[in-house]
Amino acid sequence: MLGAVGRRLRPQLPRVVGSLLVLLASAGCGLVMPLVLGVVVDAVTGKVSHHPLIGDGDPWRVLAVLLVALVLGSALNGVGTAWSAGAADRVVASLREDAVAAALTLDQERAEALGSGEVVSRSSDDVAAVTSAVNTALPSAIAAVTGVVVTVAGMAGIHWAFALVLVVVTVPVYAWTVRRYLRQAPPLYRAERAQRAARAGVVLDAVRGGSVVRRFRAEGFVRRRLVVPSWLVSRLVVLTQIATTRLFGGVNLAEFLGLAALLGTTFVLLGTGAVTLGAATTAVLFFLRLYDPIGTALMMLDQLQSAYTSLGRIVALVGVGGADGAAGGSARTSADGNDDARGRAAASGPRRAARSAEAARPDEVLASSAPAGVVSADPAPADAPSDVPAVVVRELDVHYGPRRAVAGVSFEVARGTNVALVGASGAGKSTMAAVVAGVRTPTRGSVRVAGQDPHALPPAERARVVALVSQENHVFAGTLRENLTLAAPSATDDAVWEALSAVSLAEWAGQLSGGLDTRVSQEGLGDLRRQLLALARVALLAPEVVVLDEPVSRAARGEAEILARAVAAVCRERTAITVIHHLDQAALCDRILVMERGAVVEDGAHEQLLHGGGRYAELWAASHADEHRAG
């Protein structure tokens, strides 16, 4: 993580060094008032008649010196704070951009393993926490540290005993306080962030499936899923506040012991004549002046620790640093499962609560080289020999934990062939489609699309070789043209209209008031037009192979016919693999692969399989029997 931040901080080093020097000068100006007061005390007691700074103690000169020090110190503090905050803000801005880009380009497999709530939390809540710390806590902490350094040096300049006593008495207390805090707080903050992400995941699932929740009157089920992560978040917030209160108590203890020791040292030094009363006054005022910067530095430690935890989560999302080095796991933070056990652990103590709630952290599912950008050009796919099959699958296995979803599948698809994947729910059809499209990694075996391994291709190039059209398609808030040219940024308007015509949307688009410049959104378009726009993107992209995951399964009868025609137009003279629920659509394909329990059990054309009396014939008979009963 420090390496990731360091690379972004390197261009800001001149600003950082400049801010430190300016803040040191500002801290030096802050010493003027205690020093002047000490000189005035010595002048009153007759210990000094002339001082280089205030001369003979003329009140107007004293006032002028104090005023200049106050104004200059404030100005330098403002400049130094602005410079340090500006440098840190630029680093955070770079991380924020990379985090959003990584979230947008995270492949489907990692996104599913990480969880939508975790992605949203890292790219929003965590970024907000770091930004807040950069804008408030970090500049204050830097100014406090420079103030402490300068003030301790000033005390040593008066007499070495003052600095020695201060260090010997207060540093061990501060060190013990900070060590205890750092032992307790980081696990609590990490656990709190993880539970916030789990809660966000439940909320997002409920929002996306709101119609299903209402239809089945499942509001109580959703609320029950929210109970444990919500309670854990509240419990962990309380525990972090307890750790913070202990930190503040340690700060107050150090201040008490330090002042008592300093007063005792002052008594001894005055008795021996080692210092004057004015010098002792200055030393005590210096120490009292330390209350504010030391307290600020340690109290800001709470916010900085929270921000540091968030920073680590952001860096892991971006895909750089050490937090994401282990990509072997696939744990997903969820709101069910072992929630009760985590709840009991939270009630039993801070560290147990932190360890238990943190156990489900999904950092390990982020790979060490997550994509950092978006497609901004139209890369040309590599040409494959015409005699090479469009798709070659060999001995393919895919596991979800201990469960094998695809088992030893092998097949080839010739160029220009339209293949249907059919089978009962859970047969492995969608998993097979995702592997061929390169968005899910097989456990064993190999996949070649147009002679290339789709999993080894950069996202932009893979999209031109094989494109996946899923059941869920998004329309971004923007113009119709922008939504379509996401697939091909350099596409001309003629090409866009041609793609719209292919999916029977040209007439609708032509009636819009702004044409291609009309603004559209996810909420403003129905399911049918969203799916047709997704198919139009594929037509613009013109990949060699198209993989469609049940493109018409959710459509009503009339809409299904429109979608089926659009799918046929996009897939014409192109290799297509389609996961199909309605077998009437499979009958129109060149070839049908029947899957059962993760394996391909039948392979052939519709008529061949129908008269073969096997599994496909059983599915066909069952589907048409259901239609007759419905009729």
C-alpha positions in Angstrom: 0.0 0.0 0.0 2.8 2.4 0.9 4.3 1.8 -2.5 1.1 2.7 -4.3 0.8 5.9 -2.3 4.5 6.7 -2.7 4.3 6.5 -6.5 1.5 9.0 -6.5 3.2 11.2 -3.9 6.5 11.5 -5.7 5.4 14.3 -8.1 4.2 16.2 -5.0 7.5 16.0 -3.1 8.5 19.7 -3.7 5.1 20.8 -2.3 5.4 18.5 0.7 9.0 19.6 1.6 7.9 23.2 1.1 4.9 22.8 3.4 7.1 21.2 6.1 9.6 24.1 6.0 6.8 26.7 6.1 5.1 24.9 9.0 8.3 24.7 11.0 8.7 28.5 10.5 5.1 29.0 11.6 5.8 26.9 14.7 8.9 29.1 15.4 6.7 32.2 15.3 4.5 30.6 17.9 7.4 30.6 20.4 7.7 34.3 20.3 5.0 35.1 22.7 6.2 32.8 25.6 9.7 34.0 25.0 8.7 37.7 25.1 6.7 37.1 28.3 9.7 35.4 29.9 11.9 38.3 29.0 9.4 40.8 30.4 9.4 38.8 33.7 13.2 39.0 33.8 13.0 42.7 33.0 10.6 43.3 35.9 12.7 41.4 38.3 15.9 43.2 37.2 17.5 40.2 35.7 17.9 41.7 32.2 18.0 45.3 31.1 18.2 44.9 27.3 17.1 42.1 25.0 17.8 41.8 21.2 14.2 41.1 20.4 12.3 43.6 22.6 15.1 46.0 23.5 14.5 47.8 26.8 11.0 46.4 27.1 9.1 49.3 25.6 5.4 48.3 25.6 4.9 49.4 22.0 7.9 47.5 20.8 6.7 44.4 22.7 3.2 44.8 21.2 4.7 45.2 17.7 6.8 42.1 18.0 3.9 40.0 19.3 1.6 41.3 16.5 4.2 40.5 13.7 4.8 37.1 15.2 1.0 36.4 15.4 0.3 37.6 11.8 3.4 36.0 10.3 2.8 32.7 12.1 -0.9 32.6 11.0 0.0 33.3 7.4 2.7 30.7 7.3 0.5 28.2 9.0 -2.2 28.8 6.4 0.2 28.5 3.5 1.8 25.3 4.9 -1.6 23.7 5.6 -2.8 24.6 2.1 0.3 23.1 0.5 0.2 19.9 2.5 -3.5 19.5 2.0 -3.1 20.2 -1.7 -0.4 17.6 -2.1 -2.4 14.9 -0.2 -5.6 15.9 -2.0 -3.9 15.3 -5.4 -2.8 11.8 -4.2 -6.3 11.0 -3.0 -7.8 12.3 -6.3 -5.5 10.0 -8.2 -6.5 7.0 -6.0 -10.2 8.0 -6.3 -10.0 8.0 -10.1 -8.2 4.7 -10.2 -10.7 3.2 -7.6 -13.7 4.2 -9.7 -12.0 2.9 -12.9 -11.1 -0.4 -11.2 -14.7 -0.8 -10.0 -16.1 -0.1 -13.4 -13.7 -2.5 -15.1 -13.6 -5.3 -12.5 -14.3 -8.5 -14.3 -17.5 -10.4 -13.5 -15.9 -13.2 -11.5 -14.0 -10.9 -9.1 -17.0 -8.5 -8.8 -19.3 -11.4 -7.8 -16.7 -12.7 -5.3 -16.1 -9.3 -3.8 -19.8 -8.4 -3.6 -21.6 -5.3 -4.9 -21.8 -3.8 -1.4 -18.0 -4.1 -1.0 -17.3 -2.5 -4.3 -19.7 0.4 -3.6 -18.4 0.8 -0.1 -14.7 1.0 -1.2 -15.4 3.4 -4.0 -17.7 5.7 -2.0 -17.5 5.5 1.8 -13.8 4.7 2.0 -12.9 7.4 -0.5 -15.0 9.9 1.5 -13.2 8.9 4.8 -9.8 9.4 3.2 -10.8 12.7 1.6 -12.1 14.0 4.9 -8.9 13.0 6.7 -6.8 14.6 4.0 -8.7 17.9 4.1 -8.8 18.1 8.0 -6.9 15.7 10.0 -3.7 15.3 8.0 -2.8 19.1 7.8 -3.6 19.5 11.5 -1.5 16.5 12.4 1.5 17.8 10.3 1.2 21.3 11.9 1.0 19.7 15.3 4.1 17.5 14.8 6.2 20.4 13.6 5.0 22.5 16.5 6.0 19.8 19.0 9.5 19.5 17.4 10.1 23.2 17.5 8.8 23.7 21.0 10.9 20.8 22.5 13.9 22.3 20.8 13.1 25.7 22.3 12.8 24.1 25.8 16.2 22.5 25.3 17.6 25.9 24.4 16.5 27.3 27.7 18.0 24.4 29.7 18.6 20.8 28.7 16.9 19.5 31.9 13.5 20.8 30.8 13.6 18.8 27.5 15.0 15.8 29.3 12.3 15.7 31.9 9.7 16.2 29.3 10.9 13.3 27.2 11.6 10.9 30.1 8.2 11.5 31.8 5.7 12.0 29.0 7.1 10.0 26.1 6.6 6.6 27.8 3.0 7.5 28.7 2.3 8.7 25.1 4.0 5.6 23.7 2.0 3.2 25.9 -1.3 5.1 25.0 -0.6 5.0 21.3 0.5 1.4 21.3 -2.6 0.3 23.1 -4.8 2.3 20.7 -3.1 0.9 17.6 -3.5 -2.6 19.0 -7.2 -2.2 19.5 -8.4 0.3 16.9 -7.3 -1.0 13.5 -9.0 -4.4 13.7 -12.2 -2.6 14.9 -12.1 -0.2 12.0 -11.5 -2.9 9.4 -14.3 -5.0 10.9 -16.6 -2.0 10.9 -15.8 -1.2 7.2 -16.5 -4.9 6.3 -19.8 -4.9 8.1 -20.8 -1.6 6.5 -20.1 -3.2 3.1 -22.2 -6.3 4.1 -25.1 -4.0 5.1 -24.8 -2.1 1.8 -24.8 -5.4 -0.1 -28.1 -6.4 1.5 -29.6 -3.0 0.8 -28.5 -3.1 -2.8 -29.9 -6.6 -3.3 -33.2 -5.5 -1.8 -33.4 -2.5 -4.1 -32.5 -4.4 -7.2 -35.0 -7.1 -6.3 -37.7 -4.8 -4.9 -40.4 -6.1 -7.1 -39.7 -9.7 -6.1 -39.6 -8.6 -2.4 -43.0 -6.9 -2.7 -44.5 -9.7 -4.7 -43.7 -12.4 -2.1 -44.2 -10.1 0.9 -40.6 -10.7 1.9 -40.0 -7.4 3.6 -39.5 -9.2 6.9 -36.9 -11.5 5.4 -34.9 -8.5 4.1 -35.1 -6.8 7.5 -33.9 -9.9 9.3 -30.9 -10.0 6.9 -30.2 -6.4 7.8 -30.4 -6.9 11.6 -27.0 -8.6 12.2 -24.7 -6.4 10.0 -26.6 -3.2 11.3 -26.2 -4.3 14.9 -22.5 -5.2 14.3 -21.8 -1.8 12.8 -23.4 -0.1 15.8 -21.5 -2.4 18.2 -18.2 -1.8 16.5 -18.7 2.0 16.4 -19.2 1.9 20.2 -16.1 -0.2 20.6 -14.0 2.2 18.5 -15.3 5.1 20.6 -14.2 3.2 23.7 -10.7 2.8 22.2 -10.7 6.5 21.3 -11.8 7.5 24.8 -8.9 5.5 26.3 -6.6 7.4 23.9 -7.8 10.7 25.1 -7.4 9.6 28.7 -3.8 8.6 28.1 -3.2 12.0 26.6 -4.6 13.8 29.7 -2.5 11.5 32.0 0.7 12.4 30.1 -0.1 16.1 30.3 -0.7 15.9 34.1 2.5 14.0 34.7 4.5 16.2 32.4 3.4 19.4 34.0 4.1 18.1 37.5 7.6 17.0 36.5 8.2 20.3 34.8 7.2 22.3 37.9 9.4 20.2 40.1 12.4 20.7 37.7 11.7 24.4 37.6 11.8 24.5 41.4 15.1 22.8 41.5 16.7 24.9 38.7 15.5 28.1 40.3 16.9 27.1 43.6 20.3 26.4 42.1 20.3 29.6 40.0 20.6 27.6 36.8 17.8 29.5 35.2 16.1 32.8 35.8 12.5 33.2 36.7 11.8 34.6 33.2 13.4 31.5 31.6 11.4 29.2 33.9 8.2 31.1 32.9 9.1 30.6 29.3 9.7 26.9 29.7 6.4 26.4 31.5 4.6 28.4 28.8 6.3 26.3 26.2 5.1 23.1 27.8 1.5 24.5 28.2 1.8 25.4 24.5 2.5 21.7 23.8 -0.9 20.7 25.1 -2.6 21.8 21.9 -0.3 20.3 19.2 0.4 17.0 21.1 -3.3 16.6 21.9 -4.2 17.5 18.3 -1.7 15.0 16.9 -2.9 12.1 19.0 -6.6 12.9 18.7 -6.2 13.2 15.0 -4.7 9.7 15.2 -8.2 8.4 15.5 -9.4 9.9 12.2 -6.1 9.1 10.5 -6.3 5.5 11.6 -9.8 5.3 10.1 -8.6 6.9 6.9 -5.5 4.5 6.8 -7.9 1.5 7.0 -10.0 3.0 4.2 -6.9 3.8 2.2 -5.8 0.1 2.3 -9.2 -1.0 1.1 -9.1 1.5 -1.8 -5.6 0.4 -2.8 -6.7 -3.2 -2.7 -9.6 -2.3 -5.1 -7.3 -0.4 -7.4 -5.2 -3.6 -7.6 -1.8 -2.3 -6.4 0.1 -2.7 -3.2 0.2 -5.7 -0.9 -3.4 -5.9 0.3 -4.5 -7.7 -2.8 -1.7 -10.0 -3.4 -3.5 -13.2 -2.5 -6.0 -13.9 -5.3 -6.7 -17.4 -4.4 -9.6 -16.8 -2.1 -13.2 -16.3 -3.0 -14.8 -15.4 0.3 -17.7 -13.0 0.0 -18.9 -10.8 2.8 -22.6 -11.6 3.3 -25.3 -10.8 5.7 -26.1 -14.4 6.5 -24.2 -17.5 7.2 -22.2 -17.0 10.4 -23.8 -13.8 11.4 -25.0 -15.1 14.8 -21.5 -16.2 15.7 -20.1 -12.9 14.8 -22.8 -11.1 16.8 -21.9 -13.2 19.9 -18.3 -12.4 19.4 -19.0 -8.7 19.1 -20.8 -8.7 22.4 -17.9 -10.5 24.1 -15.1 -8.0 23.5 -13.4 -5.6 21.1 -10.7 -7.9 19.8 -12.9 -10.9 19.4 -15.6 -8.8 17.7 -13.0 -7.4 15.3 -11.4 -10.8 14.5 -14.8 -12.4 14.0 -16.4 -9.7 11.9 -13.2 -9.2 9.9 -12.9 -12.9 9.1 -15.2 -12.4 6.1 -13.1 -9.6 4.6 -13.1 -10.0 0.8 -9.7 -8.3 0.1 -8.2 -11.6 -1.1 -10.5 -11.8 -4.0 -8.9 -8.8 -5.6 -6.2 -9.7 -8.0 -2.8 -7.9 -8.1 -3.3 -6.4 -11.5 -6.9 -5.2 -11.7 -7.7 -3.1 -14.8 -7.1 0.5 -14.2 -8.8 2.1 -17.2 -11.7 1.9 -19.6 -11.9 1.2 -23.3 -11.0 4.4 -25.2 -10.2 3.1 -28.6 -11.2 0.4 -31.1 -8.5 -2.2 -30.9 -8.3 -4.5 -33.9 -8.6 -8.2 -33.0 -5.9 -10.5 -34.2 -6.9 -12.4 -37.3 -7.2 -16.2 -37.0 -6.9 -18.6 -39.9 -10.2 -19.4 -41.5 -9.8 -23.1 -40.9 -9.5 -22.6 -37.1 -12.8 -23.3 -35.3 -14.4 -20.2 -33.8 -14.6 -21.9 -30.3 -12.6 -24.8 -28.9 -13.4 -26.1 -25.4 -11.2 -28.9 -24.0 -11.8 -30.9 -20.7 -13.4 -27.9 -19.0 -14.1 -28.0 -15.3 -15.5 -25.1 -13.3 -16.0 -25.2 -9.5 -17.9 -23.0 -7.1 -16.2 -23.9 -3.9 -16.7 -27.7 -3.5 -19.5 -27.8 -6.1 -18.5 -28.6 -9.7 -20.7 -26.6 -12.1 -19.1 -27.7 -15.3 -17.6 -31.2 -15.5 -15.2 -32.3 -18.2 -16.9 -30.5 -21.2 -15.2 -30.6 -24.6 -16.6 -29.3 -28.0 -15.8 -27.3 -31.0 -17.9 -24.7 -32.8 -17.3 -24.0 -36.5 -17.2 -20.4 -37.7 -20.6 -18.9 -38.5 -22.5 -21.6 -36.5 -25.3 -20.7 -34.2 -25.2 -23.0 -31.2 -27.9 -23.2 -28.4 -27.1 -24.3 -24.9 -30.1 -25.9 -23.3 -30.9 -27.8 -20.1 -32.7 -27.6 -16.9 -32.0 -24.8 -14.3 -28.6 -25.4 -12.7 -27.3 -27.6 -15.5 -24.3 -25.3 -16.0 -25.4 -23.4 -19.1 -24.7 -19.8 -17.9 -21.4 -20.9 -16.3 -20.3 -22.4 -19.6 -21.3 -19.2 -21.4 -19.4 -17.0 -19.0 -16.2 -19.1 -19.4 -16.4 -19.0 -23.2 -16.9 -15.2 -22.9 -13.8 -14.9 -20.8 -15.5 -13.4 -17.7 -15.2 -16.5 -15.6 -12.0 -18.5 -15.1 -12.1 -22.3 -15.5 -10.8 -24.5 -12.7 -9.3 -26.9 -15.3 -9.2 -27.2 -19.0 -8.8 -24.7 -21.8 -10.9 -22.4 -24.0 -9.9 -20.9 -27.3 -12.0 -18.3 -29.1 -10.8 -17.4 -32.6 -7.6 -19.2 -31.7 -7.0 -17.1 -28.6 -7.4 -17.6 -24.9 -10.1 -15.0 -23.9 -8.9 -15.0 -20.3 -5.4 -13.9 -21.3 -6.6 -11.0 -23.5 -6.8 -7.4 -22.3 -10.4 -6.4 -21.8 -10.6 -4.1 -24.8 -9.2 -6.7 -27.2 -11.3 -9.5 -25.7 -14.4 -7.5 -26.3 -13.6 -7.4 -30.0 -13.1 -11.2 -30.1 -16.0 -12.3 -28.0 -18.9 -10.3 -26.5 -21.3 -11.3 -23.8 -24.9 -10.1 -23.7 -26.5 -11.0 -20.3 -30.0 -10.7 -19.0 -29.1 -7.5 -17.1 -28.2 -4.6 -19.4 -27.6 -1.0 -18.2 -28.5 2.3 -19.9 -26.2 5.1 -18.7 -27.5 8.6 -18.1 -26.4 10.3 -21.3 -27.3 10.6 -24.9 -28.4 7.7 -27.1 -25.2 8.1 -29.1 -23.0 7.9 -26.0 -24.7 4.8 -24.9 -24.2 3.1 -28.2 -20.6 4.3 -28.9 -19.4 2.9 -25.6 -18.8 -0.2 -27.7 -17.0 1.6 -30.5 -16.0 5.2 -29.7 -15.0 5.9 -33.3 -18.2 4.7 -34.8 -19.9 7.2 -37.3 -23.5 8.2 -37.1 -24.2 6.1 -40.2 -22.8 3.1 -38.4 -24.9 3.9 -35.3 -28.1 4.2 -37.4 -27.3 0.9 -39.1 -26.9 -0.8 -35.7 -30.2 0.6 -34.6 -31.9 -0.6 -37.8 -30.5 -4.1 -37.3 -32.3 -4.4 -33.9 -35.5 -2.5 -35.1 -34.9 0.6 -33.1 -34.2 3.0 -35.9 -37.9 4.1 -36.2 -38.1 4.7 -32.5 -34.8 6.7 -32.4 -35.9 8.7 -35.4 -39.0 9.9 -33.5 -37.0 11.2 -30.6 -36.9 15.0 -30.4 -33.1 15.1 -30.3 -32.4 12.0 -32.4 -29.1 10.5 -31.3 -28.5 13.4 -29.0 -31.6 12.6 -27.0 -30.7 12.0 -23.3 -31.8 8.5 -22.1 -31.5 6.7 -18.7 -32.0 3.4 -17.1 -35.3 4.4 -15.6 -36.6 6.0 -18.8 -36.5 2.9 -21.0 -38.3 -0.4 -20.6 -36.7 -3.8 -20.4 -37.2 -4.4 -24.2 -35.4 -1.3 -25.4 -32.6 -1.8 -22.9 -32.0 -5.3 -24.3 -32.3 -4.0 -27.8 -29.7 -1.3 -27.1 -27.4 -3.9 -25.7 -27.7 -5.9 -29.0 -27.1 -2.7 -31.0 -23.9 -2.2 -29.1 -22.8 -5.7 -30.1 -23.7 -4.9 -33.8 -21.4 -1.8 -33.5 -18.7 -3.7 -31.8 -18.8 -6.5 -34.4 -17.0 -9.3 -32.4 -16.1 -12.6 -34.0 -18.2 -14.6 -31.4 -21.3 -13.5 -29.6 -22.4 -15.2 -26.3 -25.9 -14.5 -25.2 -27.2 -15.6 -21.8 -31.0 -16.2 -22.1 -31.6 -12.9 -24.1 -35.4 -13.3 -24.4 -36.3 -15.4 -21.3 -37.8 -12.5 -19.4 -39.7 -11.0 -22.3 -43.4 -11.2 -22.9 -44.6 -13.2 -25.9 -44.8 -10.2 -28.3 -41.5 -8.7 -27.0 -39.8 -12.1 -27.3 -40.5 -12.2 -31.0 -39.0 -8.8 -31.4 -35.9 -9.8 -29.4 -35.6 -13.0 -31.3 -35.5 -11.2 -34.6 -32.9 -8.7 -33.2 -30.7 -11.5 -32.0 -30.9 -13.3 -35.3 -29.9 -10.1 -37.1 -26.9 -9.4 -34.8 -25.8 -13.1 -35.0 -26.2 -13.4 -38.8 -23.0 -14.6 -40.4 -21.4 -14.6 -37.0 -20.6 -17.4 -34.6 -23.1 -17.3 -31.7 -23.5 -19.4 -28.5 -26.9 -18.7 -26.9 -28.2 -20.0 -23.5 -31.8 -20.7 -24.3 -34.7 -21.3 -22.0 -37.5 -21.6 -24.6 -36.8 -24.6 -26.8 -38.8 -23.2 -29.7 -35.9 -20.7 -30.1 -33.3 -23.5 -29.8 -35.1 -25.3 -32.7 -34.0 -22.4 -35.0 -30.3 -22.8 -34.2 -27.8 -24.8 -36.3 -26.7 -26.9 -33.4 -27.9 -27.7 -29.9 -25.8 -28.7 -26.9 -27.8 -30.3 -24.1 -26.3 -29.9 -20.6 -27.1 -31.8 -17.5 -25.3 -31.7 -14.1 -22.5 -29.7 -15.7 -21.9 -32.1 -18.6 -22.9 -32.1 -22.3 -25.1 -35.1 -22.6 -26.4 -34.6 -26.2 -25.1 -32.7 -29.2 -26.8 -32.3 -32.6 -29.5 -30.5 -34.7 -33.0 -30.1 -33.5 -34.6 -32.8 -35.7 -31.8 -35.2 -34.9 -32.2 -34.8 -31.1 -35.9 -34.7 -31.2 -36.1 -38.1 -32.9 -33.3 -39.5 -30.8 -35.6 -40.0 -27.8 -33.0 -38.6 -25.4 -32.9 -35.8 -22.9 -33.7 -33.1 -25.4 -36.8 -34.9 -26.6 -37.9 -35.2 -22.9 -37.4 -31.4 -22.4 -39.2 -30.7 -25.6 -42.2 -32.8 -24.7 -42.3 -31.3 -21.2 -42.2 -27.7 -22.4 -44.9 -28.3 -24.9 -47.0 -30.1 -22.4 -46.8 -27.1 -20.1 -47.8 -24.9 -23.0 -50.9 -27.1 -23.7 -51.9 -27.0 -20.1 -51.5 -23.2 -20.0 -53.6 -22.9 -23.1 
